[in-house]
Each structure stands twice: as structure tokens, then as C-alpha cells.
Amino acid sequence: MAKKFNENILKALEAAKEAAGICKQAMIDANDESCRAMYSAIYKDCEKHIAMLKGEIELHKKQQKWDVK
């Protein structure tokens, strides 16, 4: 069974990916530049969070704390 902290990393990663996808579509659908700018900023933050979470997964693997298949 996966450790709870690993499960939380995966949940956060999935949520960040979903949010990035929503923002990407919202930039296309937006009806003005201020909305596009807002979604673009949020999208960039999501990409940073995704990278951070992936880095944490790699760290857990190196520390042999990752038990998720």
C-alpha cells in the first residue's frame, strides 16, 4: 500500500494537470485580454507546481520512500 504522503503527491499532481488543461482551454475561450492574461498566469503557476511535484516524486524515489507503482 502506498504511503499517504505519496498518494497526496499524486492527487496534487493530477489536480495541477487538470487545472493547467482548464486554463489552456480558457485562454482560447476568453473574450478579452485581461481574462487571457489571468488564465495565462494561472497556467504558468500550474506548470511550476507540476514540475515541483515531479521533482518531489524523483526525490522520494532516490530516498527509497516511493512505493507507488
Buried (B, 14 or more C-beta within 10 A) or exposed (E): EEEEEBEEBEEBBEEBBEBBEBBEEBBEEBEEEEEBEBBBEBBEBBBEBBEBBEEBBEEBEEEEEBEEE
